[in-house]
Amino acid sequence: MSSYLHRRAATYLLVLAVALSLNFLLPRAIPGNPLEDLSSGLGNLPIQLDCETLEALQSYYGLDRPLLEQFRSYLRGVAIGDLGYSISYRAPVSHLLMDRFPWTLLLTLGSLFLSFSVAVLLGSRSARKPKGEWKVLLPAVLFESVPPFVLGSLLLILLGVKFPLFPLSGAYSGFSESTGLGTVLDVAHHAALPMLVLSTSSFFPAYLVVKSSVLMVKDEPYVLMAEIKGLPEKTIRYRYVLRTALLPVVTFLGLRLAYSAGGAILVEVLFAYPGVGRLIYEAVLSHDYALLQGAFLAFTLWVVLINFVTDCLYASLDPRVKEV
Amino acid sequence: MKRRLIVATLLLSLLLCGCIGCEGTSSNAESKPIGNGGREIHLPGGDWGLPTPFTFYPRGPGYIHLSLVYDTLVWKDEKDTIPWLAKRWECGPGALQWTFHLRPGVRWQDGKPLTADDVSFTFDYLRRHPVEWFSLEAIASVEAWDDHTVIFHLRKPYAPFLSQVAGNVPIIPEHIWKDVSDPRSTSSLNRLVGSGPYRLIQYDKAQGAYAYTANPDFFLKPPRIGKILFVPTGDPVAALERGLVDQAAIPASLLARFSRRRDFSVLSGPSFWVLTLRFNCVRYPFSQRTVRQALACAIDREALIRHAVPGGLQGARPGSPGFLPPDSNWFDPKIQHMYPYDSSRAESVLRSAGIEDRNGDHVFEGPEGTAMKLTLITTPEYLREAETLQLMLGKIGFELQPKAMDIKSLDALVREGRFDLALTGHGGLGADPSAIPGFGADKRSLHFGAPTDPAYLALTEQLMASSDPSQRMKLCRKMQHLYADELPTLPLYYPVRFSAHRPQVLDGWFYTAEGGVGIGIPLSYNKLVFIRGNPP
């Protein structure tokens, strides 16, 4: 077991090393740089940046140093948890990420919990009673085929403007004086629509995985034996069938969890939700090197961590994996 | 049974959230009087940085926030430049010296008096800690002559001094900033002490929410709007419809909808923004001036406005080949019709340049057989205009291939000269003509495609140095003629800006003179609107 985990850990360390280099190089491969963006501003009100100011700013942000030196400084910073200073947000990158990450986590975890809970309930039911499955399949296929930002826009118009039941944007009410339960409900109220949009995109695949997994397990000999023994139906359904059928579902959940933060970008932009996805979107637009590096690093760590946890879970759920 | 229970639980949760939310979505159909007798207004938010001169985001709305807390020496209303911290000013001989006489009795928001030393300190401090928004290149030194007199010594005559420096640089208190070694890392609200009409009392960076309260000791009078709340909005128009904000910019396509409504008033004004077709003047065929002129004749700019974005460009004016828009005080109307739409004239001009269809494939070729198959780079929002141009120029044998990309990539390609034609736009056309990007004398103008002809460059230098209005007007007209003749870019249209507001909350909105707030921000959020309140 431990050698298996050591091997996995070594692989992930290698992935991290490559990701760190790419995180540094990719933003610099985009044409232009953060200061040129400020000064040239095609499409905006251009600023007349004089040479004196340009030099002073380049020196302040370390953009005048050779690339290799910038890379060394970036690595040194990462080692001590200093992710640099965001030019466009005028704030330390680590502070920005710490402020925004919990909101993305709330959206992604909430939407996955919602979609997987309903998928497990309906998927296992459909495997047992295929009749009437179209009632689930029809809306699921419909929502799956609508891009999240289109569905989000429709919901915003319908439930945000026409029937104003939900807030149009943000993660909580601005200047609200509510505390305790009031705050929790306010946050839930703001997260409801974005969470619903995100869950619709992950519900259908999760439903199919659960259904096919239950279908494979329910005719296994040990389930037949349990039925012959006269065990109660609920015990067979949940302890014998569903528990075993959940193995591929856990893997799938891990995968969705790892990549869900990236999928939240469009939804966060649409609902002006203050998550990391929206931060990355704005960082790309403004060529903010430090912020892009920091945000990509956070995403990389998130994906690696989830994969590692999934590996550990998988190894403990299925001992055969350790022997591979 | 179980299924019904699940559905009922889900519905109940949604309804519960919905009902709770109803409390927070108060409509602001009537503005609420607040404690200090003023009124409260809600405006679309968004994060534009902490409003200090060192931490605001260098974009229009960022400067608007800054202007609520800090004051400049002069300001602009709907008509002209007006006295602000300075009650009067003079320009010395040779335009190398500007003297400002400060208004007596002005105090910082912490009660300390604002003096000439603060003004002098501001410029020294900004020189030590430069900010991209403020260009101080022209200033040699700033001298506090006495408590209420400041003298600026310039390196060379700088005609747009009032708009670019005196009306743009916010004056900061020396006693707050003198010991701050890294002002860019400021994050404390305690350092936000200005002399302006409002104080920032709450700032939520992640949500982009700001709360300002009126400064009762403001030197003009206590502002009539007692509280300004910039609230988070995904889509400002949806927020306006729902009553979450009291004013928002609206697209031209929604003009009729808001004009019909009695609870809204609509304001329109020039955007001082231009969409241009930029020619690569160092690459064949656009290295030939006649080809550029022929293309100007082949493009029906009025049809472009009508057909490219139906309803979306209401009120837009066709581009003038002299670059300046008809809304500018410096515009020369004689140039507007210099290249009327005439595709047969365009074809004959092209033939005279040796460009015609030599092999009957409907695509023109140059004298050496180079086919006129060209790439038109643009951003996704102007693809419809690009396709309309493709059709128009297709009629004179120019086969364009529109290619959409993000603005940064387009910007880089243009800067490096790796393009045939570029369809892009920029603002700032309402500024002093010597400071207009793409027209004036500053170095950035070349980046925006200003002519490189020596005669034109000499005129821009004269315009920068001259302070005589009639001489400047003559220079501007000559420049427009040269521009139209050289035609490095073809202005296609100047859109109109629209906003809708609830007049019962605040009805004194206006667009600021000379291109907009500060260096030319064409937004209606001039702080005078909030100070004056509703007109009597």
Interface residues (C-beta under 8 A of the other chain):
Chain A: I30 P31 G32 L35 E36 D37 L38 S39 S40 G41 L42 G43 N44 L45 P46 I47 Q48 L49 D50 C51 E52 T53 A56 L57 Y60 Y85 S88 Y89 R90 A91 D99 R100 W103 V118 L121 L156 I157 L159 G160 V161 P164 L165 F166 P167 L168 S169 G170 A171 Y172 S173 G174 F175 S176 L185 D186 A188 H189 A192 L270 F271 A272 P274 L285 H287
Chain B: I6 L14 L16 C17 G18 I20 G21 C22 G24 T25 G45 D47 G49 L50 F54 T55 F56 Y57 P58 R59 G60 P130 V131 E132 W133 S135 L136 E137 Q164 R184 S185 S187 Q202 D204 K205 A206 Q207 G208 A209 A211 L229 V231 P232 T233 G234 D235 A238 A239 E241 R242 L244 T379 D406 I407 K408 S409 L410 D411 A412 L413 V414 R415 T424 G425 H426 G427 G428 A435 P437 D442 K443 R444 H447 F448 I519 G520 I521
